[in-house]
Amino acid sequence: MPPAQLAAVHHALREFDRFLDHHPLLEYELRQDPALVRDEEYLHKNTDLGEFFAENPQVVPGLQYYPRYFLYHALLQQARAPLRYAEVAQLKDVLDQHPGVEQALRENPELIRDETFVHGHGPLADFLLHHPQLSDVFLPPHPSPQKRS
C-alpha cells in the first residue's frame, strides 16, 4: 500500500476506533466475524455502521490490510496503560503459530489478563516474558519481595 494511502487508512481506522468505543456490541460481533464488514444485509440492519463506512471509505480496505484489527483493538482495551497498535501487533508470530490462542483471545480478550490462561499457553507466556512492556500492562503486577530487617 502506498504511503499516502496507508496514512489515509490509519486515519480512518483511528476514527473507526472512536466509533467502536461507542458501539461495543458491533465491536463484539465484528471481532467474532470480521467478514460482516462486507455483508450487505448486516450493514443494512446496522445503519450506523453502514453510514460510517460510507463516510469513511478507507476503513474496509484498512481492515483487509490489518486482518487482526478487531482482536488488537479488543486487546488494547484490556491494557492497564496506553499502548500503540504496533506494540500489540508484536503478538503476530505467536498468534500465527498458535491459532488456538488467537481464537480464545478473539472470543474472550480478557484472557490476556488471566495469568492462568497465559501460563497455560507457554508460547504466549514466553512472549510476554520477553516483552515486559506488554506483560506490564496486561498481567497483574507482582508485589516485590519485602526486605527483612
HUNORLIN-V9657 format. One record per helix or strand. SS is the DSSP state (@ for helix, = for strand). FROM is the first residue (numbers start at 0). LEN is the number of residues. If there is no record, write none. Layout:
# HUNORLIN-V9657
ss;from;len
SS;FROM;LEN
SS;FROM;LEN
This chain:
# HUNORLIN-V9657
ss;from;len
@;2;19
@;23;9
@;33;5
@;39;6
@;46;9
@;57;8
@;68;10
@;84;13
@;98;9
@;108;5
@;114;6
@;121;9
@;131;7
